[in-house]
């Protein structure tokens, strides 16, 4: 959904552009569609249908076809995607196109479905201990709100405040890229270590946290290429970085002399032979100890759908970072 908006599409319902409140409600709806109903009728079994509910109301279903699994939702079919460069379509079709942005996990943890393909990864359970090493349980207990601020600065008891005041302590330059076509919530540069770090934040209640993790991992993955952004790409964001955040008096440039200085430092770090790239997710919706316990339950044969999804998300995040030579990290609750 966010990819469509960033590509220039607008979402309409009944021919009328959706407002911010409607878009937020739609995001929340999509975020709830993570687990099928466990009880199926004989008719659904014969038709190979698994139903999905949100707040107790059916909003769609999955159906297994000959070569793919389709997602059917009348509510999403009502949402039109309008782009002047492409034919008008619907949000439901976007979930079933060639790239099919669905990730489905199963009661047998080693199986997964993504990008229209069913596959099996025998490493999954065996790699659980290694994946836990990507989780750093140093998020303070009072940091829960994602973007808490007092219009002059980000509050300590927020994820943004944690990044600015503690999480980015190794960076001598830091800019807030949040809102709009963002590469990350914050981008940090350590000139001494030639390190570039993208920080992605996601609030939420503390648990195993599949739905919130899915959103922030997707954001991190789609922006990996900008870790080696060109000078021209950086220059195109200078005006944004030199300004204020979200109509407040909070400067986007949180650390550093100017947007020009930030761009120069970023460019130098990218070109350095010993350059290091890092991707750091900061989330209050994960507890490392809870995730570790859930992973052990899965290894012992227990069925835990949300934890299985988290396991796949972590594996995908780590693998994607490694592919481009970036260091993955997830800062979460103990």
PAKOL-55271 format. One record per residue (C-alpha): y, z, x; residue number from 1; residue in three letters. Coordinates in steps of 0.02 Angstrom, whole numbers. Example, Ala and Ser with C-alpha at 12.3 -4.5 7.8 and 13.67 -1.06 7.14 Angstrom:
2
{c2 = -225; c3 = 390; c1 = 615; k = 1; r = ALA} .
{c2 = -53; c3 = 357; c1 = 684; k = 2; r = SER} .
//
This chain:
334
{c2 = 0; c3 = 0; c1 = 0; k = 1; r = UNK} .
{c2 = 124; c3 = 47; c1 = 137; k = 2; r = UNK} .
{c2 = 72; c3 = -107; c1 = 236; k = 3; r = UNK} .
{c2 = 121; c3 = -216; c1 = 88; k = 4; r = UNK} .
{c2 = 290; c3 = -132; c1 = 73; k = 5; r = UNK} .
{c2 = 324; c3 = -146; c1 = 259; k = 6; r = UNK} .
{c2 = 279; c3 = -331; c1 = 251; k = 7; r = UNK} .
{c2 = 420; c3 = -357; c1 = 127; k = 8; r = UNK} .
{c2 = 325; c3 = -347; c1 = -37; k = 9; r = UNK} .
{c2 = 389; c3 = -250; c1 = -186; k = 10; r = UNK} .
{c2 = 278; c3 = -169; c1 = -316; k = 11; r = UNK} .
{c2 = 310; c3 = -202; c1 = -500; k = 12; r = UNK} .
{c2 = 238; c3 = -138; c1 = -661; k = 13; r = UNK} .
{c2 = 264; c3 = -243; c1 = -819; k = 14; r = UNK} .
{c2 = 381; c3 = -353; c1 = -719; k = 15; r = UNK} .
{c2 = 496; c3 = -209; c1 = -670; k = 16; r = UNK} .
{c2 = 511; c3 = -146; c1 = -490; k = 17; r = UNK} .
{c2 = 436; c3 = 27; c1 = -469; k = 18; r = UNK} .
{c2 = 556; c3 = 166; c1 = -421; k = 19; r = UNK} .
{c2 = 528; c3 = 297; c1 = -285; k = 20; r = UNK} .
{c2 = 452; c3 = 423; c1 = -405; k = 21; r = UNK} .
{c2 = 329; c3 = 294; c1 = -471; k = 22; r = UNK} .
{c2 = 281; c3 = 241; c1 = -294; k = 23; r = UNK} .
{c2 = 252; c3 = 422; c1 = -246; k = 24; r = UNK} .
{c2 = 142; c3 = 448; c1 = -399; k = 25; r = UNK} .
{c2 = 44; c3 = 290; c1 = -355; k = 26; r = UNK} .
{c2 = 17; c3 = 350; c1 = -176; k = 27; r = UNK} .
{c2 = -47; c3 = 516; c1 = -241; k = 28; r = UNK} .
{c2 = -166; c3 = 427; c1 = -358; k = 29; r = UNK} .
{c2 = -238; c3 = 318; c1 = -220; k = 30; r = UNK} .
{c2 = -253; c3 = 472; c1 = -109; k = 31; r = UNK} .
{c2 = -364; c3 = 557; c1 = -237; k = 32; r = UNK} .
{c2 = -490; c3 = 416; c1 = -245; k = 33; r = UNK} .
{c2 = -604; c3 = 479; c1 = -108; k = 34; r = UNK} .
{c2 = -763; c3 = 535; c1 = -196; k = 35; r = UNK} .
{c2 = -871; c3 = 454; c1 = -330; k = 36; r = UNK} .
{c2 = -939; c3 = 549; c1 = -479; k = 37; r = UNK} .
{c2 = -1110; c3 = 619; c1 = -430; k = 38; r = UNK} .
{c2 = -1187; c3 = 601; c1 = -605; k = 39; r = UNK} .
{c2 = -1222; c3 = 422; c1 = -658; k = 40; r = UNK} .
{c2 = -1290; c3 = 351; c1 = -820; k = 41; r = UNK} .
{c2 = -1443; c3 = 239; c1 = -819; k = 42; r = UNK} .
{c2 = -1328; c3 = 95; c1 = -869; k = 43; r = UNK} .
{c2 = -1218; c3 = 125; c1 = -717; k = 44; r = UNK} .
{c2 = -1371; c3 = 135; c1 = -606; k = 45; r = UNK} .
{c2 = -1434; c3 = -32; c1 = -672; k = 46; r = UNK} .
{c2 = -1261; c3 = -110; c1 = -647; k = 47; r = UNK} .
{c2 = -1243; c3 = -29; c1 = -474; k = 48; r = UNK} .
{c2 = -1082; c3 = 58; c1 = -526; k = 49; r = UNK} .
{c2 = -1009; c3 = 220; c1 = -457; k = 50; r = UNK} .
{c2 = -861; c3 = 290; c1 = -555; k = 51; r = UNK} .
{c2 = -701; c3 = 368; c1 = -483; k = 52; r = UNK} .
{c2 = -594; c3 = 499; c1 = -566; k = 53; r = UNK} .
{c2 = -424; c3 = 577; c1 = -529; k = 54; r = UNK} .
{c2 = -379; c3 = 742; c1 = -613; k = 55; r = UNK} .
{c2 = -529; c3 = 722; c1 = -728; k = 56; r = UNK} .
{c2 = -480; c3 = 548; c1 = -788; k = 57; r = UNK} .
{c2 = -576; c3 = 391; c1 = -741; k = 58; r = UNK} .
{c2 = -464; c3 = 272; c1 = -645; k = 59; r = UNK} .
{c2 = -589; c3 = 146; c1 = -578; k = 60; r = UNK} .
{c2 = -760; c3 = 117; c1 = -506; k = 61; r = UNK} .
{c2 = -854; c3 = 42; c1 = -360; k = 62; r = UNK} .
{c2 = -982; c3 = -93; c1 = -392; k = 63; r = UNK} .
{c2 = -1109; c3 = -157; c1 = -267; k = 64; r = UNK} .
{c2 = -1115; c3 = -347; c1 = -268; k = 65; r = UNK} .
{c2 = -1226; c3 = -466; c1 = -171; k = 66; r = UNK} .
{c2 = -1120; c3 = -469; c1 = -12; k = 67; r = UNK} .
{c2 = -989; c3 = -331; c1 = -33; k = 68; r = UNK} .
{c2 = -936; c3 = -175; c1 = -125; k = 69; r = UNK} .
{c2 = -791; c3 = -206; c1 = -244; k = 70; r = UNK} .
{c2 = -661; c3 = -82; c1 = -305; k = 71; r = UNK} .
{c2 = -612; c3 = -105; c1 = -488; k = 72; r = UNK} .
{c2 = -463; c3 = -12; c1 = -560; k = 73; r = UNK} .
{c2 = -366; c3 = -61; c1 = -718; k = 74; r = UNK} .
{c2 = -222; c3 = 52; c1 = -662; k = 75; r = UNK} .
{c2 = -203; c3 = -37; c1 = -495; k = 76; r = UNK} .
{c2 = -227; c3 = -205; c1 = -579; k = 77; r = UNK} .
{c2 = -68; c3 = -168; c1 = -678; k = 78; r = UNK} .
{c2 = 32; c3 = -156; c1 = -517; k = 79; r = UNK} .
{c2 = 98; c3 = -324; c1 = -458; k = 80; r = UNK} .
{c2 = 134; c3 = -361; c1 = -275; k = 81; r = UNK} .
{c2 = 284; c3 = -476; c1 = -262; k = 82; r = UNK} .
{c2 = 332; c3 = -564; c1 = -101; k = 83; r = UNK} .
{c2 = 445; c3 = -716; c1 = -91; k = 84; r = UNK} .
{c2 = 333; c3 = -795; c1 = 41; k = 85; r = UNK} .
{c2 = 169; c3 = -773; c1 = -54; k = 86; r = UNK} .
{c2 = 102; c3 = -794; c1 = -231; k = 87; r = UNK} .
{c2 = 117; c3 = -641; c1 = -343; k = 88; r = UNK} .
{c2 = -43; c3 = -538; c1 = -341; k = 89; r = UNK} .
{c2 = -98; c3 = -363; c1 = -390; k = 90; r = UNK} .
{c2 = -132; c3 = -203; c1 = -295; k = 91; r = UNK} .
{c2 = -312; c3 = -207; c1 = -356; k = 92; r = UNK} .
{c2 = -338; c3 = -377; c1 = -274; k = 93; r = UNK} .
{c2 = -265; c3 = -310; c1 = -111; k = 94; r = UNK} .
{c2 = -409; c3 = -186; c1 = -103; k = 95; r = UNK} .
{c2 = -534; c3 = -328; c1 = -121; k = 96; r = UNK} .
{c2 = -463; c3 = -465; c1 = -11; k = 97; r = UNK} .
{c2 = -539; c3 = -532; c1 = 149; k = 98; r = UNK} .
{c2 = -487; c3 = -381; c1 = 254; k = 99; r = UNK} .
{c2 = -533; c3 = -258; c1 = 113; k = 100; r = UNK} .
{c2 = -445; c3 = -98; c1 = 170; k = 101; r = UNK} .
{c2 = -582; c3 = 17; c1 = 107; k = 102; r = UNK} .
{c2 = -683; c3 = 143; c1 = 206; k = 103; r = UNK} .
{c2 = -837; c3 = 208; c1 = 118; k = 104; r = UNK} .
{c2 = -957; c3 = 339; c1 = 184; k = 105; r = UNK} .
{c2 = -1128; c3 = 385; c1 = 114; k = 106; r = UNK} .
{c2 = -1244; c3 = 534; c1 = 94; k = 107; r = UNK} .
{c2 = -1334; c3 = 468; c1 = 249; k = 108; r = UNK} .
{c2 = -1194; c3 = 502; c1 = 376; k = 109; r = UNK} .
{c2 = -1238; c3 = 365; c1 = 500; k = 110; r = UNK} .
{c2 = -1198; c3 = 227; c1 = 375; k = 111; r = UNK} .
{c2 = -1021; c3 = 167; c1 = 340; k = 112; r = UNK} .
{c2 = -931; c3 = 25; c1 = 253; k = 113; r = UNK} .
{c2 = -765; c3 = -46; c1 = 312; k = 114; r = UNK} .
{c2 = -674; c3 = -213; c1 = 312; k = 115; r = UNK} .
{c2 = -804; c3 = -282; c1 = 192; k = 116; r = UNK} .
{c2 = -952; c3 = -243; c1 = 306; k = 117; r = UNK} .
{c2 = -1093; c3 = -117; c1 = 299; k = 118; r = UNK} .
{c2 = -1142; c3 = -47; c1 = 468; k = 119; r = UNK} .
{c2 = -1233; c3 = 97; c1 = 550; k = 120; r = UNK} .
{c2 = -1179; c3 = 202; c1 = 699; k = 121; r = UNK} .
{c2 = -1319; c3 = 305; c1 = 777; k = 122; r = UNK} .
{c2 = -1191; c3 = 396; c1 = 887; k = 123; r = UNK} .
{c2 = -1106; c3 = 482; c1 = 741; k = 124; r = UNK} .
{c2 = -1197; c3 = 648; c1 = 732; k = 125; r = UNK} .
{c2 = -1229; c3 = 656; c1 = 919; k = 126; r = UNK} .
{c2 = -1044; c3 = 629; c1 = 957; k = 127; r = UNK} .
{c2 = -982; c3 = 773; c1 = 847; k = 128; r = UNK} .
{c2 = -955; c3 = 892; c1 = 993; k = 129; r = UNK} .
{c2 = -859; c3 = 762; c1 = 1092; k = 130; r = UNK} .
{c2 = -752; c3 = 720; c1 = 941; k = 131; r = UNK} .
{c2 = -706; c3 = 903; c1 = 920; k = 132; r = UNK} .
{c2 = -630; c3 = 897; c1 = 1094; k = 133; r = UNK} .
{c2 = -494; c3 = 784; c1 = 1023; k = 134; r = UNK} .
{c2 = -441; c3 = 927; c1 = 909; k = 135; r = UNK} .
{c2 = -316; c3 = 1051; c1 = 984; k = 136; r = UNK} .
{c2 = -303; c3 = 1208; c1 = 877; k = 137; r = UNK} .
{c2 = -127; c3 = 1260; c1 = 930; k = 138; r = UNK} .
{c2 = -27; c3 = 1225; c1 = 772; k = 139; r = UNK} .
{c2 = 67; c3 = 1385; c1 = 722; k = 140; r = UNK} .
{c2 = 13; c3 = 1468; c1 = 560; k = 141; r = UNK} .
{c2 = 187; c3 = 1453; c1 = 484; k = 142; r = UNK} .
{c2 = 204; c3 = 1265; c1 = 515; k = 143; r = UNK} .
{c2 = 148; c3 = 1184; c1 = 353; k = 144; r = UNK} .
{c2 = 290; c3 = 1086; c1 = 273; k = 145; r = UNK} .
{c2 = 298; c3 = 913; c1 = 348; k = 146; r = UNK} .
{c2 = 485; c3 = 878; c1 = 356; k = 147; r = UNK} .
{c2 = 569; c3 = 1046; c1 = 325; k = 148; r = UNK} .
{c2 = 753; c3 = 1043; c1 = 373; k = 149; r = UNK} .
{c2 = 921; c3 = 1124; c1 = 337; k = 150; r = UNK} .
{c2 = 1019; c3 = 960; c1 = 350; k = 151; r = UNK} .
{c2 = 1071; c3 = 1002; c1 = 529; k = 152; r = UNK} .
{c2 = 901; c3 = 1020; c1 = 611; k = 153; r = UNK} .
{c2 = 714; c3 = 1027; c1 = 579; k = 154; r = UNK} .
{c2 = 650; c3 = 1200; c1 = 535; k = 155; r = UNK} .
{c2 = 527; c3 = 1289; c1 = 650; k = 156; r = UNK} .
{c2 = 409; c3 = 1314; c1 = 502; k = 157; r = UNK} .
{c2 = 383; c3 = 1127; c1 = 483; k = 158; r = UNK} .
{c2 = 278; c3 = 997; c1 = 573; k = 159; r = UNK} .
{c2 = 435; c3 = 902; c1 = 625; k = 160; r = UNK} .
{c2 = 508; c3 = 1064; c1 = 693; k = 161; r = UNK} .
{c2 = 348; c3 = 1099; c1 = 789; k = 162; r = UNK} .
{c2 = 353; c3 = 928; c1 = 872; k = 163; r = UNK} .
{c2 = 537; c3 = 945; c1 = 920; k = 164; r = UNK} .
{c2 = 533; c3 = 1125; c1 = 979; k = 165; r = UNK} .
{c2 = 359; c3 = 1142; c1 = 1052; k = 166; r = UNK} .
{c2 = 238; c3 = 998; c1 = 1036; k = 167; r = UNK} .
{c2 = 344; c3 = 877; c1 = 1138; k = 168; r = UNK} .
{c2 = 394; c3 = 999; c1 = 1274; k = 169; r = UNK} .
{c2 = 335; c3 = 881; c1 = 1412; k = 170; r = UNK} .
{c2 = 449; c3 = 741; c1 = 1351; k = 171; r = UNK} .
{c2 = 626; c3 = 734; c1 = 1418; k = 172; r = UNK} .
{c2 = 671; c3 = 601; c1 = 1289; k = 173; r = UNK} .
{c2 = 624; c3 = 610; c1 = 1105; k = 174; r = UNK} .
{c2 = 676; c3 = 506; c1 = 956; k = 175; r = UNK} .
{c2 = 635; c3 = 522; c1 = 770; k = 176; r = UNK} .
{c2 = 576; c3 = 355; c1 = 701; k = 177; r = UNK} .
{c2 = 528; c3 = 422; c1 = 529; k = 178; r = UNK} .
{c2 = 566; c3 = 322; c1 = 369; k = 179; r = UNK} .
{c2 = 573; c3 = 136; c1 = 347; k = 180; r = UNK} .
{c2 = 465; c3 = 24; c1 = 456; k = 181; r = UNK} .
{c2 = 416; c3 = 164; c1 = 573; k = 182; r = UNK} .
{c2 = 308; c3 = 158; c1 = 729; k = 183; r = UNK} .
{c2 = 281; c3 = 346; c1 = 724; k = 184; r = UNK} .
{c2 = 370; c3 = 500; c1 = 658; k = 185; r = UNK} .
{c2 = 427; c3 = 539; c1 = 836; k = 186; r = UNK} .
{c2 = 416; c3 = 445; c1 = 1001; k = 187; r = UNK} .
{c2 = 425; c3 = 541; c1 = 1164; k = 188; r = UNK} .
{c2 = 444; c3 = 485; c1 = 1344; k = 189; r = UNK} .
{c2 = 407; c3 = 590; c1 = 1497; k = 190; r = UNK} .
{c2 = 495; c3 = 506; c1 = 1642; k = 191; r = UNK} .
{c2 = 409; c3 = 616; c1 = 1772; k = 192; r = UNK} .
{c2 = 234; c3 = 571; c1 = 1712; k = 193; r = UNK} .
{c2 = 273; c3 = 394; c1 = 1650; k = 194; r = UNK} .
{c2 = 199; c3 = 446; c1 = 1483; k = 195; r = UNK} .
{c2 = 238; c3 = 378; c1 = 1309; k = 196; r = UNK} .
{c2 = 180; c3 = 479; c1 = 1159; k = 197; r = UNK} .
{c2 = 180; c3 = 431; c1 = 976; k = 198; r = UNK} .
{c2 = 180; c3 = 582; c1 = 860; k = 199; r = UNK} .
{c2 = 117; c3 = 561; c1 = 681; k = 200; r = UNK} .
{c2 = 136; c3 = 709; c1 = 562; k = 201; r = UNK} .
{c2 = 47; c3 = 751; c1 = 400; k = 202; r = UNK} .
{c2 = 64; c3 = 910; c1 = 300; k = 203; r = UNK} .
{c2 = -61; c3 = 979; c1 = 174; k = 204; r = UNK} .
{c2 = -166; c3 = 1130; c1 = 130; k = 205; r = UNK} .
{c2 = -289; c3 = 1190; c1 = 260; k = 206; r = UNK} .
{c2 = -468; c3 = 1128; c1 = 241; k = 207; r = UNK} .
{c2 = -579; c3 = 992; c1 = 310; k = 208; r = UNK} .
{c2 = -443; c3 = 871; c1 = 252; k = 209; r = UNK} .
{c2 = -513; c3 = 695; c1 = 227; k = 210; r = UNK} .
{c2 = -378; c3 = 623; c1 = 113; k = 211; r = UNK} .
{c2 = -229; c3 = 677; c1 = 218; k = 212; r = UNK} .
{c2 = -315; c3 = 629; c1 = 380; k = 213; r = UNK} .
{c2 = -354; c3 = 455; c1 = 314; k = 214; r = UNK} .
{c2 = -170; c3 = 418; c1 = 284; k = 215; r = UNK} .
{c2 = -106; c3 = 478; c1 = 452; k = 216; r = UNK} .
{c2 = -249; c3 = 398; c1 = 550; k = 217; r = UNK} .
{c2 = -212; c3 = 232; c1 = 465; k = 218; r = UNK} .
{c2 = -29; c3 = 247; c1 = 512; k = 219; r = UNK} .
{c2 = -72; c3 = 287; c1 = 692; k = 220; r = UNK} .
{c2 = -198; c3 = 145; c1 = 706; k = 221; r = UNK} .
{c2 = -86; c3 = 8; c1 = 640; k = 222; r = UNK} .
{c2 = 53; c3 = 51; c1 = 763; k = 223; r = UNK} .
{c2 = -49; c3 = 65; c1 = 924; k = 224; r = UNK} .
{c2 = 20; c3 = -100; c1 = 987; k = 225; r = UNK} .
{c2 = 196; c3 = -30; c1 = 996; k = 226; r = UNK} .
{c2 = 145; c3 = 89; c1 = 1134; k = 227; r = UNK} .
{c2 = 182; c3 = -59; c1 = 1247; k = 228; r = UNK} .
{c2 = 331; c3 = -123; c1 = 1149; k = 229; r = UNK} .
{c2 = 438; c3 = -256; c1 = 1231; k = 230; r = UNK} .
{c2 = 621; c3 = -233; c1 = 1274; k = 231; r = UNK} .
{c2 = 668; c3 = -347; c1 = 1129; k = 232; r = UNK} .
{c2 = 565; c3 = -242; c1 = 1006; k = 233; r = UNK} .
{c2 = 647; c3 = -83; c1 = 1070; k = 234; r = UNK} .
{c2 = 822; c3 = -158; c1 = 1060; k = 235; r = UNK} .
{c2 = 792; c3 = -205; c1 = 878; k = 236; r = UNK} .
{c2 = 776; c3 = -18; c1 = 839; k = 237; r = UNK} .
{c2 = 925; c3 = 43; c1 = 940; k = 238; r = UNK} .
{c2 = 1043; c3 = 53; c1 = 792; k = 239; r = UNK} .
{c2 = 917; c3 = 156; c1 = 694; k = 240; r = UNK} .
{c2 = 884; c3 = 274; c1 = 839; k = 241; r = UNK} .
{c2 = 1069; c3 = 299; c1 = 873; k = 242; r = UNK} .
{c2 = 1099; c3 = 354; c1 = 694; k = 243; r = UNK} .
{c2 = 1064; c3 = 504; c1 = 582; k = 244; r = UNK} .
{c2 = 902; c3 = 546; c1 = 494; k = 245; r = UNK} .
{c2 = 884; c3 = 522; c1 = 306; k = 246; r = UNK} .
{c2 = 1064; c3 = 552; c1 = 254; k = 247; r = UNK} .
{c2 = 1078; c3 = 719; c1 = 347; k = 248; r = UNK} .
{c2 = 1174; c3 = 772; c1 = 501; k = 249; r = UNK} .
{c2 = 1014; c3 = 773; c1 = 603; k = 250; r = UNK} .
{c2 = 1023; c3 = 652; c1 = 748; k = 251; r = UNK} .
{c2 = 871; c3 = 542; c1 = 767; k = 252; r = UNK} .
{c2 = 888; c3 = 555; c1 = 956; k = 253; r = UNK} .
{c2 = 826; c3 = 733; c1 = 976; k = 254; r = UNK} .
{c2 = 822; c3 = 731; c1 = 1166; k = 255; r = UNK} .
{c2 = 908; c3 = 613; c1 = 1287; k = 256; r = UNK} .
{c2 = 1084; c3 = 548; c1 = 1323; k = 257; r = UNK} .
{c2 = 1082; c3 = 393; c1 = 1212; k = 258; r = UNK} .
{c2 = 973; c3 = 265; c1 = 1125; k = 259; r = UNK} .
{c2 = 1006; c3 = 149; c1 = 1273; k = 260; r = UNK} .
{c2 = 940; c3 = 283; c1 = 1392; k = 261; r = UNK} .
{c2 = 786; c3 = 306; c1 = 1283; k = 262; r = UNK} .
{c2 = 749; c3 = 119; c1 = 1283; k = 263; r = UNK} .
{c2 = 772; c3 = 110; c1 = 1472; k = 264; r = UNK} .
{c2 = 653; c3 = 257; c1 = 1499; k = 265; r = UNK} .
{c2 = 524; c3 = 185; c1 = 1379; k = 266; r = UNK} .
{c2 = 531; c3 = 16; c1 = 1466; k = 267; r = UNK} .
{c2 = 512; c3 = 94; c1 = 1638; k = 268; r = UNK} .
{c2 = 365; c3 = 202; c1 = 1582; k = 269; r = UNK} .
{c2 = 275; c3 = 51; c1 = 1507; k = 270; r = UNK} .
{c2 = 291; c3 = -50; c1 = 1667; k = 271; r = UNK} .
{c2 = 240; c3 = 91; c1 = 1786; k = 272; r = UNK} .
{c2 = 69; c3 = 65; c1 = 1868; k = 273; r = UNK} .
{c2 = 20; c3 = 245; c1 = 1825; k = 274; r = UNK} .
{c2 = 83; c3 = 233; c1 = 1645; k = 275; r = UNK} .
{c2 = -4; c3 = 343; c1 = 1516; k = 276; r = UNK} .
{c2 = -2; c3 = 316; c1 = 1329; k = 277; r = UNK} .
{c2 = -41; c3 = 455; c1 = 1206; k = 278; r = UNK} .
{c2 = -64; c3 = 460; c1 = 1017; k = 279; r = UNK} .
{c2 = -43; c3 = 634; c1 = 944; k = 280; r = UNK} .
{c2 = -76; c3 = 674; c1 = 762; k = 281; r = UNK} .
{c2 = -1; c3 = 838; c1 = 701; k = 282; r = UNK} .
{c2 = -79; c3 = 897; c1 = 538; k = 283; r = UNK} .
{c2 = -87; c3 = 1060; c1 = 443; k = 284; r = UNK} .
{c2 = -228; c3 = 994; c1 = 333; k = 285; r = UNK} .
{c2 = -364; c3 = 1018; c1 = 464; k = 286; r = UNK} .
{c2 = -442; c3 = 1176; c1 = 531; k = 287; r = UNK} .
{c2 = -541; c3 = 1150; c1 = 691; k = 288; r = UNK} .
{c2 = -660; c3 = 1293; c1 = 656; k = 289; r = UNK} .
{c2 = -691; c3 = 1230; c1 = 478; k = 290; r = UNK} .
{c2 = -721; c3 = 1053; c1 = 540; k = 291; r = UNK} .
{c2 = -841; c3 = 1116; c1 = 675; k = 292; r = UNK} .
{c2 = -939; c3 = 1217; c1 = 547; k = 293; r = UNK} .
{c2 = -946; c3 = 1068; c1 = 428; k = 294; r = UNK} .
{c2 = -1008; c3 = 952; c1 = 566; k = 295; r = UNK} .
{c2 = -1149; c3 = 1073; c1 = 606; k = 296; r = UNK} .
{c2 = -1197; c3 = 1078; c1 = 422; k = 297; r = UNK} .
{c2 = -1208; c3 = 888; c1 = 422; k = 298; r = UNK} .
{c2 = -1314; c3 = 891; c1 = 580; k = 299; r = UNK} .
{c2 = -1431; c3 = 1014; c1 = 492; k = 300; r = UNK} .
{c2 = -1455; c3 = 893; c1 = 347; k = 301; r = UNK} .
{c2 = -1333; c3 = 965; c1 = 222; k = 302; r = UNK} .
{c2 = -1233; c3 = 846; c1 = 113; k = 303; r = UNK} .
{c2 = -1045; c3 = 867; c1 = 137; k = 304; r = UNK} .
{c2 = -955; c3 = 706; c1 = 85; k = 305; r = UNK} .
{c2 = -780; c3 = 753; c1 = 140; k = 306; r = UNK} .
{c2 = -838; c3 = 814; c1 = 311; k = 307; r = UNK} .
{c2 = -937; c3 = 652; c1 = 335; k = 308; r = UNK} .
{c2 = -779; c3 = 554; c1 = 299; k = 309; r = UNK} .
{c2 = -682; c3 = 659; c1 = 424; k = 310; r = UNK} .
{c2 = -818; c3 = 626; c1 = 554; k = 311; r = UNK} .
{c2 = -801; c3 = 437; c1 = 529; k = 312; r = UNK} .
{c2 = -610; c3 = 447; c1 = 532; k = 313; r = UNK} .
{c2 = -610; c3 = 544; c1 = 695; k = 314; r = UNK} .
{c2 = -733; c3 = 424; c1 = 775; k = 315; r = UNK} .
{c2 = -628; c3 = 275; c1 = 722; k = 316; r = UNK} .
{c2 = -466; c3 = 353; c1 = 783; k = 317; r = UNK} .
{c2 = -539; c3 = 398; c1 = 953; k = 318; r = UNK} .
{c2 = -621; c3 = 228; c1 = 975; k = 319; r = UNK} .
{c2 = -463; c3 = 133; c1 = 929; k = 320; r = UNK} .
{c2 = -359; c3 = 234; c1 = 1052; k = 321; r = UNK} .
{c2 = -486; c3 = 208; c1 = 1190; k = 322; r = UNK} .
{c2 = -487; c3 = 21; c1 = 1158; k = 323; r = UNK} .
{c2 = -306; c3 = 7; c1 = 1214; k = 324; r = UNK} .
{c2 = -318; c3 = 143; c1 = 1346; k = 325; r = UNK} .
{c2 = -225; c3 = 276; c1 = 1248; k = 326; r = UNK} .
{c2 = -266; c3 = 463; c1 = 1248; k = 327; r = UNK} .
{c2 = -303; c3 = 528; c1 = 1071; k = 328; r = UNK} .
{c2 = -260; c3 = 704; c1 = 1014; k = 329; r = UNK} .
{c2 = -252; c3 = 794; c1 = 847; k = 330; r = UNK} .
{c2 = -153; c3 = 956; c1 = 841; k = 331; r = UNK} .
{c2 = -216; c3 = 1062; c1 = 696; k = 332; r = UNK} .
{c2 = -251; c3 = 1239; c1 = 635; k = 333; r = UNK} .
{c2 = -373; c3 = 1352; c1 = 728; k = 334; r = UNK} .
//
